[in-house]
Amino acid sequence: MDAAAIRADFPILERTVHGKPLVYLDNAATTQRPRQVLETLVTFYSTYNANIHRSPHLLGQEATELYEQAHENVAALIGAQDGREVIFVRNTTEAINLVAVSLLRPESGPLQLRPGDEIVTTVMEHHSDLVPWQALCRDNGLRLRFVGLREDGSLDMEDLAAQLGPRTRLVACTHVSNVLGTINPIAEIASLVHAVGGLLLVDGAQSVPHMPVRVDELGCDYLVFSGHKMLAPFGIGVLYGRRALLKQMAPFLYGGDMIAEVTLEASTWNELPWKFEAGTANVAGGIALGGAVDLRTGRELVGAVGYLQAIGLEQVQAHEQALIERMMRGLAAIPGVRLYGPLEAGRRGAAVSFTVEGANPYLVAQLLDDEGIAVRAGGHCAHPLARRLGVAGTVRASPYIYNTAEEIDRFLAVTEEIVRRKLS
Ligand SMILES: Cc1ncc(COP(=O)(O)O)c(C=O)c1O
């Protein structure tokens, strides 16, 4: 994979920051967008823009077909049966809330969560995979249980087995930690969860953009992720759900487009996936995520999924692992730097968190920014994990497809200089 060639597709990477070339290493927060994705947006708004599923005119038909095609493309990316298992939402957070709200409704029938049921999550979750379950359990008499970590930052699988039981209804677990980088063994977790009759929701926000992720191989019941962390625009994300489950589940939001028939007294629901996509959709965002084929010219509208597939998710992962290994080796050699999470690059996703002895992580991030290097600092929306690690926060550097070995070396040299100045 040629990161240098890929960079040419990302106009933002040409800018300078404080007079220095930008080194963008905050991809776990959001990635940059290639011009192909930007062009897909412009093409949509300048040639097809219309509302979907309602307008009989040609523009409306074209927009509808493109938006539906985008669902199919996402389904193909993640190994879903077809686009009916792919619901477009705003982001990972909304996808998780959708499942939580739907499973509380009586209309979900045997799937409905009831007082006394148990939800299991882990101490390494992002707040978006913790707070919705907290609120659900608090307000509805369910118990929330937590799986702990081993010292190396991996999930404690013995603890997981101990937290599961006959009352377990759902386990919500991240695939890759946004702080530790840990890759969790989802297929193994799925077997354990299914053995007790529970459902498994996987937070793929930090995995789907970075490695091949197929729901048929993971064996999960739900997979959620955000477009903005994988080259697509803000405001578009995905809930994958097994079709049989989605069919049984009550809708999340009620309103237009999600209905089949409406009388003053009652309504029936639309087919999948539209039953879960109430109201006017983010049509342009959906197409820019999934890509489609331009109906008039036959030209492929690449979309983020098409862009990543053209590179190959195996290649994306291999490229990132080489950068992560370089970064971790370099950071480990700087006195006073402490790394968090598994130390072998092969066991991690694309986020590296570290602290500098005696230095506030925000100050370190600020000093890096002075040199044009964008990283994140703080609790990374995972405060219970920071508490478990015994830190107020960490600095997090997260590379992506367009980062180069030279950029990692520059990041390491500047970090070393910051540490030397700070500690001497
Ligand atoms: C692991 C993980 N889960 C969930 C989220 C939430 O994503 P969003 O803010 O797009 O809903 C993030 C974002 O940083 C994340 O890293």
The ligand as an ORCA input file, in Angstrom:
! r2SCAN-3c Opt
* xyz 0 1
  C     -14.888      2.614     20.400
  C     -15.816      3.762     20.148
  N     -17.125      3.588     20.317
  C     -17.989      4.575     20.087
  C     -17.593      5.823     19.685
  C     -18.616      6.876     19.452
  O     -18.675      7.229     18.126
  P     -19.657      8.419     17.658
  O     -19.252      9.615     18.463
  O     -19.364      8.574     16.214
  O     -21.036      7.989     17.960
  C     -16.237      6.059     19.518
  C     -15.755      7.414     19.123
  O     -14.680      7.838     19.456
  C     -15.324      5.012     19.747
  O     -14.015      5.188     19.591
*
